[in-house]
Amino acid sequence: MTTQEVANKIVTNCRSGNFFENYDELYSENVVKYESVSGPERETKGLKAVLNSSKNFHTTIEKVLNREVSEPLVAGNYFTCRICQEFDLKNIGYFKLDELCLFKVQDGKIIYEEYFY
């Protein structure tokens, strides 16, 4: 898959809420993820760990109120998109997550992702 094809698939799956399909199809086993937080959650290495991190977050979602995903912007092996979601989270209530997502693709798989929020 080209970077554009991976980007289009990520956006399509995110818009429909099929986040976990992305990990099954589009991620390298050696992916590295960076979050905009400090501490041990800042860096996650390996597909299993990245998937577990995502699953842990999704278990806190009681209800998705709104989700908007921009078109991808591709440059070479990189692409970015904006994902803005509003949730009702368990034990927290309303939460808005507005993030810029940066991905690097190599050999048709995502090897790097970073989230800015």
N, C-alpha and C positions, 0 to 999 in steps of 0.2 A: 504494500500500500504506500502511496505517496503521502507526504505530510498533509497536503490538502485533503486527501481522502480520509485520513485519520481524524483531522480537524472536523470535517463535516460529520463524521460518524459520532464523535464525542458530543458535538452540539445537538445532533438529532436525539441521541440517547438522553442527554441531560434535559432537554426540553420535555421529553416524555416521562422523565423520572426514572429511567432505566440506568441508573448510575453503575450498578454492579455488572451489567452487561459490558460496560467499558473495560473493566478489569479483566474479564474473561477473554476478551478478544484483542484488546489494543495495547496492553501493558507488557513490558519486558519483566522477566523474573527479577532483574537487577535494578528496577526503578528506584529512584531516590525522590522523596517528597520533602519540601520545605514549607513550613507554615510561618505566618507573620507573628508568631508568639515567641517568647524566650523560654528557655528551660528545656526539659527532655522531650517535649512534644515538637520542638522546632524542626528536627530532622528525623525522618523515618526512612529506613533502607529495606528494600526487598518487597516483592509483590505481596507476600503473606502479611507482613506488618502494615503495609499501606492499606490493604483490604480490611484488615482488622480495625485500623484506625477509622476508616470510613463507616464500617458497620457499627462501631461504638457510637459515633455521632448520630447515625440514623436511628438508633434505638431510643434516642432522646426526643425524637420528633413525634409529637402527638398528632399534629395536623399541619399540612402544607397549605398556607393561605394564598400564596402567590409565588410564581416562578417566572423569571424572564432570563433568557439566554441570548446574548448577541450573536451575530454572525462571526465566524472566526476570521482573524487577520493572520495571514501566513507570510513568513519571510524565511526563506531557506528551509532549515530543519526545525524551525520554531513556529509556534502559533500561540495566539492568545485569544481569550474571549472573556466577556464579563458575565458573571452569573449573579443575579440579585434574587434572593429568596426571602420570603417571610413565613414564619412558622409559629405555631403554638408548641412550645417545648414542655415536656413533663417537668413538673416542679419549678418551672421558671416562668412560663407564660409566653407572651409575645416576644419574638426575637427576629431581627432583620439582619441578614448576612448579605452584604454587598461586596463582591470580591472580583479582583482581576486575576485570571488564571493563566499561567505561562507554562507551556509544554515544550519539550524537545523530543523529536522523533529520530530514531535511528533504525534502519532496516525494517521499517514499517511498524515499529512498536514505540510506545512512549517510554523513554528512559529517565526523564526528569520532569518534575512538575513543581511549581511554586505558586503559592496563593498569597495575594496581597489584599488585606482588608482592614 
